[in-house]
Amino acid sequence: MKVELKVLGMNCGHCVDKIEKFVGELDGIKSIDVDLKTKVVSIEAEESVSIDSIKEAILDSGFEVE
C-alpha cells in the first residue's frame, strides 16, 4: 500500500529525521520519503498498517497532517 500525506510544519532536515523516526517505528513500514519542498510524505507499507496509525505517528512527532 502506498500513502501520500501533506504534512504541515516541516522546514528542515531535522523535521525529516523526526518524521522518519516516528513513522518508521510502526510495524509494516517498508519505506518513507519526505519531500520538504512539496511538504508531502510518501509511505510504502504493508496492508496491515492503517492510515490512521501513520497519521497518529506524524502527529506524535509534532507535525500536522492536512
N, C-alpha and C positions, 0 to 999 in steps of 0.2 A: 504494500500500500504506500502511496506517495501522498504527502500532505504539504501544502504550502500555506503559510500563515503570515499575515502582515503584523509586524511587531513594532510597537512604538517605544521610543526612548533609547534606542541603540545609537551610539555615535563613535565607538572606538573599538580597538582590538580586545580590550578588557571585557567589553559588553559581549562580544562574540564568544570569548572564552567562558564567560559565566553561563550563557545560554547553552553552549555545547556541554558544559559540565552537568547542569541540572537536567536537561533533556536526555543526555547520554546515560544518566543513571537509571533510566527506565528500562525494564527488561523488554527486549524485542526491537530495540532501535538499531538499525543497520547503518545509517549514515545521516549526517546533519550538515547542511550547507547554509551558512548565514551570509546574506548579501547586504552589507551596510548601506550601499548606495540606494537600493530599492526598498530596504527595510523588510525584506522577505526572508523567512526561514523555511527552507525546503528540507523535509524529513522523509527518509525511506525507512519504513518499519514493517514488522510482521503484522498480519491481520489481527492478532490478539491485542495489539496496542490501541487503546481508544484515543480519539482526537481530544476528548475532554482531559485525559491524563496528560497529554502533551501540552495542552493549553495551561493546565494547572502547574506543570513544571516551569513553564515560561513565566507565569505569574509569580511563582515562588522565587524565581531568580531576580525579581524586581522590575519586570517589564510588563507592558500591557499588550494584549492581543486584540487586534482590531477585528 
